[in-house]
């Protein structure tokens, strides 16, 4: 029977004293595979039984020193509290699950300008590798290159010599625009509330929209509206060639836009069709439910985990590459043919 746990951690010497053998014998009995273990079978059985009865737990640090791996992966993000919902949440969940199945734990590394703890964390050899999910300062990137940690960039596009896992945002926008064109729309605009390029996907999605419009012979009608929603409302209410369909950069614009349009008396999809990106809550629960391009969040998380494990376990450095996963259209109630 297992003995009641003591107030201190059980060490190898405690097991050695119980069994009347040396500490080295206990270490060999516990840590060598049975098929290659030099300790006699009956002695090893006695040691294992004593370890169980005393409540022995392997030292994490000792295992790391022996195996030259900590089995910890850093999730490197900007800000004290990283995003755990939406696209980022789905990616992190899939990544953590994939790593856990390989006995790796995920640890958050919060990079902030006011606290330099992250600098020491990345230097102290606690990580076998890192996944970077936010744009960070050049200082962080220089440090990652200097410590020669295996690194994967997830949902983040840079020119740095690491593995990148991305969604095919340009093709996603092409698919989205073609869906609207196939419904019969010709006055289609691309809308992004932020005028600056907040994420690498923004210019790619705009480029995909533009390419699909030109492919349809509508290059002269390409129009991107950036800024306040009042600009978009003016385009929808225009007397000449009013906008009949809107492709937004993300659900963050589309969800509040639905409310704004309803308050302005503009029906979706009666007066204007609305299509966006990211199949996250509550896009399917809205009235009308939102037609979206689904970003492959979970597959991207799994791909990042697999790429990082490959880098960790490889005997030679893995060549930098970009893994691009396709997006898929989910048709719901917010898109329909334009009114006659």
Secondary structure, DSSP 4 states (H G I P E B T S, - for coil): -PPPPPSS---HHHHHHHHTS-HHHHHHHHHS-GGG--S-HHHHHHHHHHHHHHT----HHHHHHHHT---EEEEEEESSS---SHHHHHHHHHHHHHHHHTT-EEEEEEEBTTBTHHHHHHHTT--SEEEE-S---HHHHHHHHHHT-EEEEES---SSSSEEEEE-HHHHHHHHHHHHHHTT---EEEEES-SS--SHHHHHHHHHHHHHHHHTT-GGG--EEES-HHHHHHHHH-SSS---EEEESSHHHHHHHHHHHHHTT--TTTT-EEEEE---TTTTTSSSPPEEEEP-HHHHHHHHHHHHHHHHH-SSPPPP-EEEE--EEE--TT--PPP-
